[in-house]
């Protein structure tokens, strides 16, 4: 992105509020009609343990949504003690394990979930919904990495100038993110999500935890309840996007953050501008322009729908790890661990190994499927 064009697309609000017929066609073709069941197993091992060692794993979403039903979260910690800790406001489940000195710290979690494609019909408002005001207020709050004042509020006001309804504001922010950000392959993991730094530095590159966090922060600053949804891809894309799915049962590097925005008359609406930018950079042959047909189709699809080849963990920010002596983590999408020497780097495979594998129990035609290839790894970059 040309840095002098940082705010060049603020005016995109009025020009792009009505997306092309492609979006309506996708809504028709992707209308939820079936649930698919997946079993996802995470095995985390601390190699260089010292003293008491603690390990934390994000569990599958604690609660039922239109796109995911969590059927089970089973865990084991041989030689240690493990428990599930929940945070209901953010559908957060943390499997927290503690191992005494001298015990090899290994924590295993198996989650079984059912998912189906998530589509919200934006052609007309839905019936009146009875929503909890406290819940919506929770998703308007600022967090450490998602402030809603200063440059964030000013940028949101510029982007949404001239937009009157919730849906117009939400779409204007979405189009601005697609136009002005870029996926940076050098970003470690999925990014940090420090949106004030991104705006002040005018460095709008990153990965999903950066770009979708920027969407959430700008939406909140514009008065729209919004939330990051942290998770992991569990299967290939059935819509034909190589870049938006996994290639094997090993999904250790497939973490992916999405976003939802709450719109009056529509409820929670799925969006994913970060994946539009992933298609631009990575969909073969790569480095596609924004006017490429594959990119335009993804851009239309990803305001109002998600393909559910993905498992959600939680909506949480500033997560205090139970029993930890360290600072809260900005979000919980990776396994975490801590020894007597302090917090381990969750992207350091030499000292903290983990593998995540996915197995589909029910496929599109109802036939069970299983893949077995898996390797240790930790540099998540989906």
C-alpha positions as CSV (number, residue, x, y, z in Angstrom):
1,X,0.0,0.0,0.0
2,X,1.2,3.5,-0.8
3,X,1.5,5.2,2.6
4,X,0.4,8.6,1.2
5,X,-2.9,6.9,0.3
6,X,-3.6,6.0,4.0
7,X,-7.0,7.7,4.0
8,X,-7.6,7.8,0.3
9,X,-10.5,5.4,0.5
10,X,-12.5,7.1,3.3
11,X,-14.9,8.1,0.6
12,X,-15.5,4.5,-0.3
13,X,-18.5,4.5,2.1
14,X,-20.9,6.1,-0.4
15,X,-19.5,4.4,-3.5
16,X,-19.5,0.8,-2.2
17,X,-22.5,0.5,0.1
18,X,-24.4,-1.7,-2.4
19,X,-22.3,-4.7,-3.2
20,X,-22.8,-6.5,-6.6
21,X,-25.2,-9.3,-7.3
22,X,-22.4,-11.7,-6.5
23,X,-23.1,-11.3,-2.8
24,X,-26.7,-12.3,-3.2
25,X,-25.8,-15.2,-5.4
26,X,-23.4,-16.5,-2.7
27,X,-26.1,-16.1,0.0
28,X,-28.4,-18.3,-2.1
29,X,-25.7,-20.9,-2.8
30,X,-24.4,-21.0,0.7
31,X,-27.6,-21.1,2.7
32,X,-27.0,-23.3,5.7
33,X,-28.4,-26.7,4.9
34,X,-26.2,-29.2,6.8
35,X,-24.0,-29.6,9.8
36,X,-20.5,-31.1,9.5
37,X,-18.8,-32.6,12.5
38,X,-15.1,-32.3,13.3
39,X,-12.9,-33.7,16.0
40,X,-9.9,-31.4,16.8
41,X,-7.1,-32.6,19.0
42,X,-4.4,-30.4,20.5
43,X,-1.3,-31.9,22.2
44,X,1.0,-29.5,24.0
45,X,4.3,-30.4,25.6
46,X,6.8,-28.2,27.5
47,X,10.3,-29.5,26.6
48,X,12.4,-27.4,29.0
49,X,10.3,-27.4,32.1
50,X,11.6,-26.0,35.5
51,X,9.7,-26.1,38.8
52,X,5.9,-26.0,38.6
53,X,4.8,-25.8,35.0
54,X,1.4,-24.5,33.8
55,X,-0.2,-25.1,30.4
56,X,-3.3,-23.4,29.0
57,X,-5.3,-24.4,25.9
58,X,-8.2,-22.6,24.3
59,X,-11.3,-24.9,24.2
60,X,-14.0,-24.9,21.5
61,X,-16.5,-22.0,21.9
62,X,-18.5,-22.4,25.1
63,X,-22.1,-22.0,23.9
64,X,-24.2,-22.4,20.8
65,X,-24.2,-20.1,17.8
66,X,-25.8,-20.2,14.3
67,X,-22.5,-21.4,13.0
68,X,-21.1,-23.8,15.6
69,X,-22.3,-26.3,18.2
70,X,-19.6,-27.4,20.6
71,X,-20.4,-31.1,21.4
72,X,-17.6,-31.9,23.8
73,X,-14.2,-30.8,25.2
74,X,-12.2,-33.7,26.7
75,X,-8.8,-33.2,28.2
76,X,-6.1,-35.1,30.0
77,X,-2.9,-34.1,31.9
78,X,-1.0,-37.2,33.1
79,X,0.8,-36.6,36.4
80,X,-0.8,-33.1,36.6
81,X,-4.1,-31.5,37.5
82,X,-6.3,-30.0,34.8
83,X,-9.6,-28.1,34.9
84,X,-11.9,-26.1,32.6
85,X,-12.3,-22.4,33.4
86,X,-15.1,-20.5,31.7
87,X,-15.7,-16.9,30.9
88,X,-19.3,-16.7,29.8
89,X,-19.3,-13.1,28.5
90,X,-16.8,-14.1,25.8
91,X,-17.9,-17.8,25.3
92,X,-14.4,-18.5,26.6
93,X,-13.2,-21.9,27.8
94,X,-9.6,-22.4,29.0
95,X,-8.3,-25.8,29.9
96,X,-5.8,-25.0,32.6
97,X,-3.3,-27.6,33.8
98,X,-0.6,-27.6,36.5
99,X,2.4,-30.1,36.6
100,X,4.7,-30.4,39.6
101,X,8.5,-30.4,39.2
102,X,9.8,-33.7,37.8
103,X,6.7,-34.5,35.8
104,X,6.8,-34.3,32.0
105,X,4.2,-31.6,31.2
106,X,1.9,-32.8,28.4
107,X,-1.7,-31.6,28.1
108,X,-4.1,-33.0,25.5
109,X,-7.5,-31.6,24.5
110,X,-10.0,-33.1,22.1
111,X,-12.9,-30.9,21.0
112,X,-15.8,-32.2,19.0
113,X,-17.8,-29.6,17.1
114,X,-20.6,-29.3,14.5
115,X,-20.4,-26.4,12.0
116,X,-22.4,-25.1,9.1
117,X,-21.9,-22.2,6.7
118,X,-23.0,-18.9,8.3
119,X,-25.0,-16.5,6.1
120,X,-27.0,-13.4,7.1
121,X,-29.5,-12.2,4.5
122,X,-28.7,-8.5,4.2
123,X,-31.4,-7.8,1.6
124,X,-34.0,-7.0,4.3
125,X,-34.0,-6.6,8.1
126,X,-34.9,-9.7,10.1
127,X,-37.7,-9.8,12.6
128,X,-37.3,-7.8,15.8
129,X,-34.8,-9.4,18.1
130,X,-34.8,-9.4,21.9
131,X,-31.1,-8.8,22.7
132,X,-29.4,-8.3,26.0
133,X,-28.2,-4.7,26.3
134,X,-25.4,-5.6,28.7
135,X,-24.1,-8.2,26.1
136,X,-24.0,-5.6,23.4
137,X,-22.4,-3.0,25.7
138,X,-19.7,-5.6,26.5
139,X,-18.8,-5.6,22.8
140,X,-18.5,-1.8,22.6
141,X,-15.8,-1.6,25.3
142,X,-12.2,-0.6,24.6
143,X,-9.5,-3.1,25.4
144,X,-5.7,-2.7,25.7
145,X,-5.1,-3.3,22.0
146,X,-8.4,-2.1,20.8
147,X,-8.9,1.5,22.1
148,X,-11.9,3.4,20.8
149,X,-10.7,7.0,21.4
150,X,-8.1,9.2,19.8
151,X,-7.0,8.3,16.3
152,X,-9.3,5.2,16.3
153,X,-12.4,7.3,16.9
154,X,-11.3,10.0,14.4
155,X,-10.6,7.4,11.7
156,X,-13.9,5.7,12.3
157,X,-15.7,9.0,12.0
158,X,-14.0,9.8,8.7
159,X,-14.8,6.4,7.3
160,X,-18.4,6.5,8.2
161,X,-19.1,10.1,7.3
162,X,-22.3,10.2,5.2
163,X,-23.4,6.7,6.3
164,X,-26.7,6.8,8.2
165,X,-27.7,3.2,9.1
166,X,-25.8,0.5,11.0
167,X,-25.3,-1.5,7.8
168,X,-24.0,1.5,5.9
169,X,-21.4,2.2,8.6
170,X,-20.4,-1.5,8.9
171,X,-20.0,-1.9,5.2
172,X,-18.0,1.4,4.9
173,X,-15.5,0.2,7.5
174,X,-15.2,-3.2,5.7
175,X,-14.6,-1.6,2.3
176,X,-12.0,0.8,3.8
177,X,-10.1,-2.1,5.4
178,X,-10.1,-4.1,2.2
179,X,-8.9,-1.0,0.2
180,X,-6.2,0.3,2.7
181,X,-4.7,-2.7,4.5
182,X,-2.5,-5.5,3.2
183,X,-1.4,-8.9,4.3
184,X,2.2,-8.9,5.4
185,X,3.8,-12.4,5.1
186,X,6.6,-11.4,7.4
187,X,4.2,-10.9,10.3
188,X,4.9,-13.5,13.1
189,X,2.0,-15.8,13.9
190,X,-1.3,-14.1,13.2
191,X,-0.2,-10.7,14.4
192,X,-0.7,-8.8,17.6
193,X,-3.7,-6.6,16.9
194,X,-2.3,-3.3,18.2
195,X,-4.6,-1.0,16.2
196,X,-3.6,2.3,17.7
197,X,0.0,1.6,16.6
198,X,-1.2,0.6,13.1
199,X,-3.1,3.8,12.6
200,X,-0.5,6.1,14.1
201,X,2.4,4.6,12.2
202,X,0.3,4.3,9.0
203,X,1.6,0.8,8.8
204,X,-1.6,-1.1,7.9
205,X,0.1,-4.4,7.2
206,X,-0.4,-7.6,9.2
207,X,-2.4,-10.8,9.4
208,X,-5.8,-11.8,10.6
209,X,-5.4,-10.8,14.2
210,X,-4.3,-7.3,13.0
211,X,-6.7,-6.6,10.1
212,X,-9.8,-8.0,11.7
213,X,-9.0,-6.4,15.0
214,X,-8.8,-3.1,13.2
215,X,-12.3,-3.7,11.8
216,X,-13.6,-4.5,15.3
217,X,-12.0,-1.5,16.9
218,X,-13.2,0.9,14.2
219,X,-16.7,-0.5,14.4
220,X,-16.8,-0.1,18.2
221,X,-15.5,3.5,17.9
222,X,-18.4,4.1,15.4
223,X,-20.9,2.8,18.0
224,X,-21.4,-0.7,16.5
225,X,-21.0,-3.7,18.8
226,X,-18.3,-5.9,17.3
227,X,-16.1,-8.8,18.3
228,X,-13.1,-10.8,17.2
229,X,-13.8,-14.5,16.9
230,X,-10.6,-16.5,17.5
231,X,-10.3,-20.0,16.0
232,X,-8.6,-22.4,13.7
233,X,-9.3,-23.7,10.2
234,X,-10.2,-27.4,10.2
235,X,-10.7,-28.3,6.5
236,X,-10.2,-27.3,3.0
237,X,-12.4,-24.7,1.3
238,X,-15.3,-26.2,-0.6
239,X,-15.7,-22.9,-2.4
240,X,-12.5,-23.5,-4.3
241,X,-10.1,-21.1,-2.4
242,X,-6.7,-22.8,-1.9
243,X,-5.7,-20.0,0.5
244,X,-8.8,-20.2,2.7
245,X,-8.5,-23.8,3.9
246,X,-6.1,-26.5,5.2
247,X,-4.3,-29.0,3.0
248,X,-4.0,-31.8,5.6
249,X,-5.0,-33.0,9.0
250,X,-2.2,-31.0,10.5
251,X,-3.7,-27.7,11.4
252,X,-1.0,-26.5,13.8
253,X,-0.4,-23.4,11.7
254,X,-4.0,-22.8,10.7
255,X,-5.1,-20.4,13.4
256,X,-7.5,-17.7,12.1
257,X,-9.3,-14.8,13.6
258,X,-12.6,-13.6,12.2
259,X,-15.0,-10.8,13.1
260,X,-18.7,-10.2,13.8
261,X,-20.6,-6.9,13.9
262,X,-24.0,-6.4,15.4
263,X,-26.4,-4.5,13.1
264,X,-29.8,-3.2,14.1
265,X,-32.5,-5.3,12.4
266,X,-30.0,-8.0,11.4
267,X,-28.3,-9.2,14.6
268,X,-24.7,-10.5,14.5
269,X,-23.3,-10.4,11.0
270,X,-20.1,-12.3,10.0
271,X,-17.3,-10.4,8.2
272,X,-13.7,-11.2,7.3
273,X,-11.8,-8.4,5.5
274,X,-8.5,-10.1,6.4
275,X,-9.4,-13.1,4.3
276,X,-10.0,-10.8,1.3
277,X,-6.5,-9.7,1.7
278,X,-5.3,-13.3,2.1
279,X,-6.9,-14.1,-1.3
280,X,-5.1,-11.1,-2.8
281,X,-1.7,-12.2,-1.6
282,X,-1.9,-16.0,-1.6
283,X,-4.6,-17.3,-3.9
284,X,-2.6,-18.9,-6.8
285,X,-0.9,-17.5,-8.7
286,X,-0.6,-14.8,-6.0
287,X,-0.5,-11.0,-5.8
288,X,-3.9,-10.6,-7.4
289,X,-5.2,-7.1,-7.9
290,X,-8.4,-5.9,-6.2
291,X,-10.3,-6.0,-9.5
292,X,-9.4,-9.6,-10.0
293,X,-12.6,-11.7,-10.3
294,X,-11.6,-14.2,-7.6
295,X,-10.9,-11.3,-5.2
296,X,-14.1,-9.5,-6.1
297,X,-16.1,-12.6,-5.4
298,X,-14.4,-13.1,-2.0
299,X,-14.9,-9.5,-1.2
300,X,-18.6,-9.8,-1.8
301,X,-18.9,-13.1,0.1
302,X,-17.0,-12.1,3.2
303,X,-19.4,-9.3,4.2
304,X,-22.3,-11.2,5.6
305,X,-21.1,-14.8,5.4
306,X,-18.4,-17.3,6.5
307,X,-17.6,-20.7,5.1
308,X,-17.5,-22.9,8.2
309,X,-14.4,-25.0,7.5
310,X,-13.2,-23.4,10.7
311,X,-13.7,-23.9,14.5
312,X,-14.3,-20.9,16.8
313,X,-12.6,-20.7,20.3
314,X,-13.8,-17.5,21.9
315,X,-14.4,-13.7,21.6
316,X,-12.0,-12.8,24.5
317,X,-9.5,-10.0,24.9
318,X,-7.0,-9.2,27.7
319,X,-7.2,-12.8,28.9
320,X,-5.9,-13.5,32.4
321,X,-4.5,-17.1,32.4
322,X,-5.8,-18.9,35.5
323,X,-3.0,-19.3,38.1
324,X,-0.4,-17.4,36.0
325,X,2.1,-15.1,37.5
326,X,2.4,-13.3,34.1
327,X,0.5,-10.6,32.4
328,X,-2.8,-11.3,30.6
329,X,-2.5,-12.2,26.9
330,X,-4.1,-10.0,24.3
331,X,-6.2,-12.9,23.0
332,X,-6.2,-16.7,23.4
333,X,-5.8,-18.4,20.1
334,X,-2.6,-20.4,20.7
335,X,-1.6,-22.8,23.5
336,X,0.3,-21.0,26.3
337,X,2.7,-22.2,28.9
338,X,4.7,-21.0,31.9
339,X,7.5,-22.5,34.0
340,X,9.3,-21.3,37.1
341,X,11.5,-19.3,34.7
342,X,8.5,-17.4,33.3
343,X,6.1,-17.4,30.3
344,X,7.2,-19.4,27.2
345,X,7.0,-18.0,23.7
346,X,4.0,-19.8,22.2
347,X,5.7,-19.6,18.8
348,X,8.9,-21.2,19.9
349,X,9.0,-24.8,18.8
350,X,12.3,-25.6,20.5
351,X,10.9,-25.1,24.0
352,X,7.2,-25.4,23.6
353,X,5.9,-28.0,21.2
354,X,2.3,-28.4,20.2
355,X,0.4,-30.1,17.4
356,X,-3.2,-29.6,16.4
357,X,-4.9,-32.2,14.2
358,X,-8.4,-32.2,12.7
359,X,-10.5,-35.1,11.6
360,X,-13.9,-34.8,9.9
361,X,-16.5,-37.2,11.4
362,X,-19.3,-36.4,9.0
363,X,-18.5,-35.2,5.5
364,X,-20.7,-33.5,2.9
365,X,-22.1,-36.9,1.8
366,X,-22.4,-38.3,5.3
367,X,-19.3,-40.5,4.9
368,X,-16.8,-40.4,7.8
369,X,-13.3,-39.2,6.8
370,X,-9.9,-39.3,8.6
371,X,-6.5,-38.0,7.8
372,X,-3.4,-38.9,9.8
373,X,-0.4,-36.9,8.8
374,X,0.7,-34.5,11.6
375,X,4.0,-32.9,12.8
376,X,5.1,-30.7,15.6
377,X,5.1,-27.0,14.9
378,X,4.2,-23.6,16.3
379,X,4.5,-20.7,13.9
380,X,0.8,-20.2,13.2
381,X,0.3,-17.9,10.2
382,X,-3.3,-18.3,8.9
